[in-house]
């Protein structure tokens, strides 16, 4: 199941890739463009998950309301239109359902992520756990996954079921890579890249590919691959910026402490790039910044290195690769394609 | 989604149902009969789950090795043959895969069941948690469910995917009913019966129905319904005996403390029947046996009541209903059908 997501030279030798092109001249807000289809979809998700049990309902709403922009559904609604689906077509109805399913899977993974261990409890329970407890978190996540499976089955396309089931596997595999990384894994860019793809990219990538299948395309044909690769590179760019913001955004902007990744023992792209310039950084990464002054020292190395700049450049390379795949989509509505391109720029430019 | 599993009069007025018929005159051991197909299947499950990650592998093996007899796969292999599938037929190959999937879902539910709350930890962590931790338990369960979804999708039958996805929903729903029962729910036989069906019966029932679909039958046709109802009534009987053994088996036989259900606040059939004879029992049930002498007092009420006998009789009614559905299956191998009948008697007769 291990797979190489991007050629390994792409991971560090980013200079040879073409620069990011300028954003579309007329600014199209992708979230505004998707909103007419997005709003009923949000209500629909709440209906789909909320009927059975008041507590599950509460947990689910807690999560659905927490997330601001619906990144994944927005991508899928726009990609579906760029694939050629008219907004009143039967294909688009099924693609909207797929967008709901993707959001449910994403939410389930957030909920299961919040299950805590004894060790965490000693450090003080996290918010969601405090409200609902571990058991309810497990059940609520399971419930969303089960609902998603039922809805997927009803779409009646076994290729789509297989793609989305692979997403579930990938996400678990990614979490597992993170939970049980060996010291050498922690220092490996390949390990980091693959983990990011599995945790974040797979859902976006394979749900875009599924949208192509629902539009009548072959999963592995030109359209299926273009949709998949758009999602894949956008997802990787998104995660790289997320990792970078942990070093550059202030606590207030992020709504969480900066350096949270390193504080929890994780070395992301900026730290890994820094380790190439400052070999002493490797030791800190391998011991997961566990000694008292490690966090400060590591942050210092990152600031003295070009780690942040290189990470941004790597995100740009992925954004550009995503953009180049938009061109391969057959839809005639240029506004939709501009929105998909704009989304890549927005991901690069977000500040928190 | 609430559904009535058995007519409500069946739940308590068991006298009017015909008595359990005698077991087949020649004794057929269902587990021995299924064994030639069961052994490679066990290895196959380990291969299916074990390839990706050593820790997941370890967790999965821990669970797969713990379970002795493979109750669910045995049922499915025999039901498939009773539906008419020859052991060398393509249908049987897919039905064997279904048996693996059912066992994976069952195992995932056991693993997620073992995730513990802060409150549990204060009382001392449970075994599996101690070994692997909450996070790994969640991931391992998720992984098995994801694998099961992928394998299901590959079977390429959307009706089967839908039935098995419904099982996942039912199991979560059942757990949720148990985790969040109100005092009046605790006293309700309907609540108890539905919860048992959702937690235990649904998997057995709907996987038997899926086996019928894989044999070419309509899910809601005569064969689909006969397979489903065989599984359903067998599952309910199994759970009733399980609940009854908590009152009658010694600690040594069960490998766990007797009265474990009441100790964890759950009133099962014997306690619910006792409450109909001794109204004082109702108060104990509603407060989940939480006061110091409650457990002893409740056990006393059960012993003075006909709760255990009535529970056994109810299990017999379900076993007999399961047996009557065996007759509707078209397979010509009478030994297989005898084994399915014997299985119903074995469930009633187990001592631990």
Interface residues (C-beta under 8 A of the other chain):
Chain A: X1 X51 X52 X53 X55 X56 X112 X115 X116 X117 X118 X119 X121 X125 X133 X134 X135 X136 X138 X139 X141 X142 X143 X145 X146 X147 X149 X150 X152 X153 X154 X156 X157 X158 X161 X162 X164 X165 X166 X168 X169 X171 X172 X173 X175 X176 X179 X180
Chain B: X1 X51 X52 X53 X55 X56 X112 X115 X116 X117 X118 X119 X121 X125 X133 X134 X135 X136 X138 X139 X141 X142 X143 X145 X146 X147 X149 X150 X152 X153 X154 X156 X157 X158 X161 X162 X164 X165 X166 X168 X169 X171 X172 X173 X175 X176 X179 X180
